[in-house]
Amino acid sequence: MSSADLDLQAMKEWRRAIHQNPELGFEEHDTSRLVADCLRSWGYKVHTGLAVTGVVGQLVFGDGKGPRLGLRADMDALPLQEQTSLPWQSRTPGKMHACGHDGHTAILLGAAKALAERHAAGTEMGNGTLNLIFQPAEEVGGGGGAQRMIEEGLFEQFPCDAVFGLHNFPGTPVGHCFFRSGPFMCSSDKVNISFTGKGGHGGMPQLALDPTLPLAATVLGLQTLIGRNIDPLHAGVISVGRIAAGKTYNIIPEQAQLELSVRALQPQVRDTLRQRITALAEHQAQAYDCSAQIHYEQGYPVLINSEAETALVEAVATQVFGADNVDSNGAPLTGSEDFAYMLEQVPGCYLMIGNGDNGYADGARLGPCSVHNPHYDFNDDVLNGGGQFWVKLVEHFFSRR
């Protein structure tokens, strides 16, 4: 596919317009309206309102009796103050597109326009149904947009035989991509542990039951779970994000709180960590004559790419980007992604495409900049390759069946 098949100017304008008007999870009303209006104007059958602001555009090729394909883009922004000073910087204080979802949406819109033009021109694309899924609230965490769309009937209303998604990756050169079959991104769980003892005077500890002691022992013991309960060849991460206890120096508090981030690359490791963290906290509390209340909030599951669909991505990516720019055995990532919920329902593949040098300060480039950073910006040079990839994937998917 040549770049002339994509309306790159429109893609850039969509991307920057969305960037200037960032909307948080389940609040993407303007973005949703933009997407729906574009899809309708190109001849897609459009469904809105799934998971509040979700949009699904459907296009039927041939007699529609062939396979059914889903392509997904996320739309939401983050609660972060932008510090790029770019002309298209966020106009909404405290909100910005710091993860590139503006770019993901523009990429899928560009591909949608190109595919609709081919369809209208009578270009042979095979038989089947294309479902374009514009998802809200990827950044929300547990109970985010993908899960809610599924619960509200996404795949019952728009059945898919395979589903695919992509995400930009800063630091990887533009025109490169990586992915892998099997577990590719970690699950993400949040754990709140509250230790309860008996408050008292700091000078008379024998009359109190100090909850900071089991908390401290638990913090020290957590990493032994990774080091001694998890196979060294498997990934597991436990990070202490918050510790809180007391109000002043000379009072032993009645309660002490601990908040953890827990990640795993295999579902069985996720289960093991939950069992061992729970047991550790409860037994440390008992050892110090205190009690522990544990709230274990399971977030996104492990993202697992299916073998056949990953092979298709490799074939298409090699054609679009060139064999030297495709890593089909990329290293797994400890980040998490709610596209994993869709892959629990339908086979598919999630890939990373290079976002190059994308950081800005005072309008000048800083070099590669991580997502979720106030200096992040999506690299518009990615739009062409991303759009080409989606169009070529659609061609391959329907023509090979």
C-alpha positions as CSV (number, residue, x, y, z in Angstrom):
1,M,0.0,0.0,0.0
2,S,1.4,3.4,-0.9
3,S,1.2,6.4,1.4
4,A,-1.0,8.1,-1.2
5,D,-3.8,5.8,-0.1
6,L,-4.0,7.5,3.3
7,D,-5.1,11.1,3.9
8,L,-2.1,11.9,6.0
9,Q,-3.0,15.6,6.4
10,A,-6.5,14.7,7.8
11,M,-4.9,12.2,10.1
12,K,-2.6,14.8,11.5
13,E,-5.4,17.3,11.9
14,W,-7.6,14.7,13.7
15,R,-4.7,13.7,16.0
16,R,-3.9,17.3,17.0
17,A,-7.5,18.3,17.4
18,I,-8.0,15.3,19.8
19,H,-4.8,16.2,21.6
20,Q,-6.0,19.8,22.2
21,N,-9.2,18.5,23.7
22,P,-8.3,15.6,26.0
23,E,-11.1,13.8,27.7
24,L,-10.8,11.3,30.6
25,G,-12.2,7.8,30.7
26,F,-16.0,7.6,30.0
27,E,-16.0,11.3,29.3
28,E,-14.8,11.2,25.6
29,H,-17.9,12.8,24.2
30,D,-16.3,15.1,21.7
31,T,-13.8,12.5,20.6
32,S,-16.6,10.0,20.2
33,R,-18.7,12.4,18.2
34,L,-15.7,13.2,15.9
35,V,-15.2,9.4,15.3
36,A,-18.8,8.7,14.7
37,D,-19.3,11.6,12.4
38,C,-16.3,10.6,10.3
39,L,-17.3,6.9,10.1
40,R,-20.9,7.8,9.0
41,S,-19.7,10.1,6.3
42,W,-17.6,7.3,4.9
43,G,-20.5,4.8,4.8
44,Y,-19.9,2.8,7.9
45,K,-22.8,1.5,10.0
46,V,-22.2,3.2,13.3
47,H,-23.2,2.2,16.8
48,T,-22.6,4.6,19.7
49,G,-23.2,4.5,23.5
50,L,-21.5,1.2,24.2
51,A,-19.7,1.8,27.6
52,V,-21.0,5.4,27.5
53,T,-18.7,6.8,24.8
54,G,-17.6,3.8,22.9
55,V,-18.1,3.7,19.1
56,V,-18.2,0.8,16.7
57,G,-18.1,1.3,13.0
58,Q,-19.0,-1.7,10.7
59,L,-18.3,-2.2,7.1
60,V,-19.3,-5.3,5.1
61,F,-17.1,-6.6,2.2
62,G,-18.6,-8.8,-0.5
63,D,-21.5,-10.9,0.7
64,G,-20.5,-10.5,4.3
65,K,-20.5,-14.3,4.8
66,G,-16.7,-14.5,5.4
67,P,-14.8,-14.0,8.6
68,R,-15.3,-11.1,11.1
69,L,-12.4,-8.9,12.0
70,G,-12.1,-6.4,14.9
71,L,-9.6,-3.5,15.1
72,R,-9.4,-1.5,18.3
73,A,-8.2,2.0,19.2
74,D,-8.4,3.6,22.6
75,M,-9.5,7.3,23.0
76,D,-9.0,8.5,26.6
77,A,-6.5,10.9,28.0
78,L,-4.8,11.1,31.4
79,P,-5.2,13.5,34.4
80,L,-1.9,15.2,33.9
81,Q,-0.7,18.8,33.2
82,E,1.0,19.0,29.8
83,Q,4.4,20.7,29.7
84,T,5.4,20.5,26.0
85,S,4.5,24.0,24.9
86,L,3.6,22.7,21.5
87,P,1.1,24.6,19.3
88,W,-1.4,21.8,19.7
89,Q,-0.8,21.5,23.5
90,S,-3.8,20.6,25.6
91,R,-6.3,23.4,26.2
92,T,-7.8,21.7,29.3
93,P,-5.8,22.3,32.5
94,G,-4.9,19.0,34.3
95,K,-5.7,16.8,31.3
96,M,-3.5,15.6,28.4
97,H,-2.9,12.8,25.9
98,A,0.2,11.5,27.5
99,C,-0.1,7.9,26.2
100,G,-0.8,8.5,22.5
101,H,-4.4,7.5,22.3
102,D,-5.0,10.5,20.2
103,G,-2.6,9.0,17.7
104,H,-4.1,5.5,17.9
105,T,-7.5,7.0,17.1
106,A,-6.2,9.0,14.2
107,I,-4.4,5.9,12.8
108,L,-7.6,3.8,12.8
109,L,-9.6,6.7,11.4
110,G,-7.1,7.1,8.6
111,A,-7.3,3.4,7.8
112,A,-11.1,3.5,8.0
113,K,-11.3,6.3,5.4
114,A,-8.9,4.5,3.0
115,L,-10.8,1.2,3.3
116,A,-14.2,2.9,2.8
117,E,-12.9,4.6,-0.4
118,R,-11.7,1.2,-1.7
119,H,-15.1,-0.3,-0.8
120,A,-16.9,2.5,-2.6
121,A,-14.7,2.2,-5.6
122,G,-15.6,-1.5,-5.9
123,T,-12.0,-2.7,-5.1
124,E,-12.0,-6.5,-4.4
125,M,-11.4,-7.0,-0.7
126,G,-12.8,-10.5,-0.3
127,N,-15.8,-11.4,1.9
128,G,-16.3,-10.5,5.5
129,T,-17.3,-8.0,8.2
130,L,-14.9,-5.3,9.6
131,N,-15.7,-4.0,13.0
132,L,-13.7,-0.9,14.1
133,I,-13.8,-0.6,17.9
134,F,-13.1,2.9,19.3
135,Q,-12.8,2.2,23.0
136,P,-13.1,4.6,26.0
137,A,-11.4,4.5,29.3
138,E,-8.3,2.3,28.8
139,E,-6.6,4.3,31.6
140,V,-9.2,3.8,34.2
141,G,-7.8,0.5,35.6
142,G,-10.0,-2.3,36.9
143,G,-13.4,-2.0,35.2
144,G,-12.1,0.0,32.3
145,G,-13.5,0.5,28.9
146,A,-12.7,-2.8,27.3
147,Q,-14.3,-4.8,30.1
148,R,-17.3,-2.7,30.1
149,M,-17.8,-2.8,26.4
150,I,-17.6,-6.6,26.6
151,E,-20.1,-6.7,29.5
152,E,-22.5,-4.6,27.5
153,G,-22.4,-7.0,24.6
154,L,-19.6,-5.9,22.3
155,F,-18.9,-9.3,20.9
156,E,-22.5,-10.4,20.9
157,Q,-23.6,-7.4,18.8
158,F,-20.4,-7.4,16.7
159,P,-19.0,-10.9,16.6
160,C,-15.3,-11.1,15.8
161,D,-13.2,-14.2,14.7
162,A,-10.0,-12.2,15.6
163,V,-9.2,-8.9,17.1
164,F,-6.1,-6.7,16.9
165,G,-4.8,-3.6,18.7
166,L,-1.6,-1.5,18.6
167,H,0.2,0.9,20.9
168,N,3.1,3.3,20.3
169,F,6.4,2.7,22.1
170,P,8.7,5.7,22.7
171,G,12.4,5.1,22.1
172,T,11.8,2.4,19.5
173,P,12.5,4.0,16.1
174,V,9.6,5.0,13.9
175,G,9.0,2.3,11.3
176,H,9.9,-0.5,13.7
177,C,7.5,-2.8,15.6
178,F,7.7,-5.6,18.1
179,F,5.4,-8.2,19.6
180,R,5.4,-11.9,20.6
181,S,3.1,-14.9,20.7
182,G,1.9,-15.9,24.2
183,P,2.1,-13.7,27.3
184,F,3.2,-10.2,26.2
185,M,2.0,-7.8,28.9
186,C,1.5,-8.2,32.7
187,S,-1.6,-8.3,34.8
188,S,-2.0,-5.4,37.1
189,D,-3.5,-5.7,40.6
190,K,-3.9,-3.2,43.5
191,V,-3.7,-4.4,47.1
192,N,-4.7,-2.4,50.2
193,I,-3.7,-3.8,53.5
194,S,-4.7,-2.3,56.8
195,F,-3.1,-3.5,60.0
196,T,-5.0,-2.8,63.2
197,G,-3.6,-2.9,66.7
198,K,-4.1,-0.8,69.8
199,G,-3.1,2.8,70.0
200,G,-1.2,4.2,72.9
201,H,1.5,6.5,74.3
202,G,4.8,6.5,72.5
203,G,6.6,6.3,75.9
204,M,4.6,3.3,77.1
205,P,4.6,0.8,74.2
206,Q,3.9,-2.2,76.4
207,L,0.3,-0.9,76.8
208,A,-0.2,-0.7,73.0
209,L,-0.2,-3.1,70.1
210,D,1.9,-1.4,67.4
211,P,0.5,-2.0,63.8
212,T,3.6,-0.5,62.2
213,L,5.6,-3.6,63.2
214,P,3.6,-6.1,61.1
215,L,3.5,-3.5,58.3
216,A,7.3,-3.1,58.3
217,A,7.8,-6.9,58.4
218,T,5.4,-7.3,55.5
219,V,7.3,-4.8,53.4
220,L,10.5,-6.6,54.1
221,G,9.0,-10.0,53.4
222,L,7.3,-9.0,50.1
223,Q,10.3,-9.3,47.9
224,T,11.1,-12.8,49.3
225,L,7.9,-13.9,47.6
226,I,9.4,-12.9,44.2
227,G,12.8,-14.4,45.1
228,R,11.6,-17.6,46.7
229,N,8.0,-18.4,45.5
230,I,8.2,-17.5,41.8
231,D,10.1,-19.4,39.1
232,P,13.2,-17.2,38.3
233,L,12.3,-17.5,34.6
234,H,8.8,-16.0,35.2
235,A,8.0,-12.3,35.7
236,G,6.6,-11.0,38.9
237,V,6.7,-7.5,40.3
238,I,5.6,-6.2,43.8
239,S,6.0,-2.5,44.4
240,V,5.1,-0.6,47.6
241,G,3.4,2.6,46.5
242,R,2.1,4.0,49.7
243,I,2.7,3.6,53.5
244,A,0.6,5.5,56.0
245,A,0.4,5.5,59.8
246,G,-0.2,7.9,62.6
247,K,-0.4,11.7,62.9
248,T,2.4,12.6,65.2
249,Y,5.7,11.3,66.6
250,N,4.7,10.4,70.2
251,I,1.5,8.4,69.6
252,I,1.5,4.8,68.6
253,P,-1.3,4.6,65.9
254,E,-4.2,2.2,66.0
255,Q,-3.9,1.5,62.3
256,A,-1.2,1.4,59.6
257,Q,-1.9,1.1,55.8
258,L,0.0,-0.3,52.9
259,E,-0.8,-0.1,49.2
260,L,0.8,-2.3,46.6
261,S,1.1,-2.7,42.9
262,V,1.3,-6.4,41.9
263,R,2.1,-7.6,38.3
264,A,2.6,-11.0,36.7
265,L,3.2,-12.3,33.2
266,Q,1.5,-15.7,33.8
267,P,-2.0,-16.2,35.2
268,Q,-0.6,-18.9,37.6
269,V,2.0,-16.5,38.9
270,R,-0.7,-13.9,39.5
271,D,-2.7,-16.4,41.6
272,T,0.4,-17.5,43.5
273,L,1.2,-13.9,44.4
274,R,-2.3,-13.2,45.7
275,Q,-2.2,-16.3,47.9
276,R,1.3,-15.6,49.3
277,I,0.7,-11.8,49.9
278,T,-2.5,-12.6,51.7
279,A,-0.8,-15.2,53.9
280,L,2.2,-13.1,54.6
281,A,0.2,-10.1,55.8
282,E,-2.2,-12.2,57.9
283,H,0.6,-14.1,59.6
284,Q,2.7,-11.0,60.3
285,A,-0.3,-9.4,61.9
286,Q,-0.8,-12.5,64.1
287,A,2.9,-12.5,65.0
288,Y,2.5,-9.0,66.5
289,D,-0.9,-9.7,68.1
290,C,-2.6,-7.4,65.5
291,S,-5.1,-8.0,62.7
292,A,-4.9,-7.5,59.0
293,Q,-7.7,-6.5,56.6
294,I,-6.8,-7.1,53.0
295,H,-8.6,-5.7,49.9
296,Y,-7.2,-7.4,46.8
297,E,-8.4,-5.6,43.7
298,Q,-7.7,-7.5,40.5
299,G,-7.2,-5.2,37.5
300,Y,-6.2,-6.0,34.0
301,P,-5.4,-9.6,33.2
302,V,-2.3,-11.0,31.5
303,L,-2.3,-10.0,27.8
304,I,-1.8,-13.1,25.8
305,N,-1.4,-13.1,22.0
306,S,-2.6,-16.1,20.1
307,E,-0.3,-18.0,17.8
308,A,-2.1,-17.8,14.5
309,E,-3.0,-14.2,14.8
310,T,0.5,-13.3,15.8
311,A,1.8,-15.0,12.7
312,L,-0.5,-12.9,10.6
313,V,0.8,-9.7,12.3
314,E,4.3,-10.8,11.5
315,A,3.5,-11.4,7.8
316,V,1.7,-8.0,7.5
317,A,4.3,-6.1,9.5
318,T,7.1,-7.5,7.4
319,Q,5.4,-6.4,4.3
320,V,4.7,-2.9,5.6
321,F,7.9,-2.1,7.7
322,G,10.4,-4.6,6.2
323,A,11.8,-7.7,7.8
324,D,14.8,-5.9,9.5
325,N,12.3,-3.6,11.4
326,V,10.1,-6.4,12.8
327,D,10.8,-8.2,16.0
328,S,8.3,-11.0,16.3
329,N,10.0,-12.3,19.5
330,G,10.0,-9.0,21.4
331,A,10.6,-8.9,25.1
332,P,7.5,-9.0,27.3
333,L,6.4,-5.8,29.0
334,T,5.6,-5.3,32.7
335,G,3.1,-2.7,31.8
336,S,-0.6,-3.7,31.5
337,E,-3.3,-3.0,29.0
338,D,-7.1,-3.6,29.1
339,F,-7.1,-5.0,25.5
340,A,-6.2,-8.2,27.4
341,Y,-9.9,-8.5,28.3
342,M,-10.7,-8.6,24.5
343,L,-8.1,-11.3,24.0
344,E,-9.7,-13.4,26.7
345,Q,-12.8,-13.5,24.6
346,V,-11.4,-13.6,21.0
347,P,-8.0,-14.7,19.6
348,G,-5.8,-11.9,18.4
349,C,-2.6,-9.9,18.8
350,Y,-1.4,-6.7,20.3
351,L,1.7,-5.1,19.0
352,M,4.0,-2.1,19.7
353,I,5.1,0.3,17.0
354,G,8.0,2.7,17.4
355,N,7.3,6.3,18.5
356,G,10.9,7.4,18.1
357,D,12.0,10.7,19.7
358,N,8.8,12.2,21.1
359,G,9.6,14.3,24.1
360,Y,9.2,18.1,24.1
361,A,9.8,21.0,26.5
362,D,9.3,24.6,25.6
363,G,8.4,23.4,22.1
364,A,11.8,21.8,21.5
365,R,12.6,18.1,21.2
366,L,13.9,16.3,24.3
367,G,14.5,12.8,22.8
368,P,12.5,9.7,23.7
369,C,10.0,10.3,26.5
370,S,8.0,7.7,28.3
371,V,4.2,7.5,28.2
372,H,2.4,9.1,31.2
373,N,5.0,11.9,31.2
374,P,4.0,15.6,31.0
375,H,6.6,16.1,28.2
376,Y,5.2,13.2,26.0
377,D,3.8,13.8,22.6
378,F,2.6,11.3,20.0
379,N,5.0,11.3,16.9
380,D,3.0,12.2,13.8
381,D,5.6,10.4,11.7
382,V,4.0,7.2,13.0
383,L,0.6,7.9,11.4
384,N,1.6,6.7,7.9
385,G,3.1,3.3,9.0
386,G,0.3,2.6,11.5
387,G,-2.4,3.3,8.9
388,Q,-0.7,1.3,6.3
389,F,-0.4,-1.6,8.7
390,W,-4.2,-1.6,9.5
391,V,-5.2,-1.5,5.8
392,K,-2.8,-4.2,4.8
393,L,-4.0,-6.4,7.8
394,V,-7.6,-6.1,6.6
395,E,-6.5,-7.1,3.0
396,H,-4.7,-10.1,4.3
397,F,-7.3,-11.2,6.8
398,F,-10.2,-11.3,4.3
399,S,-8.3,-12.5,1.2
400,R,-6.7,-15.5,3.0
401,R,-10.0,-17.0,4.3
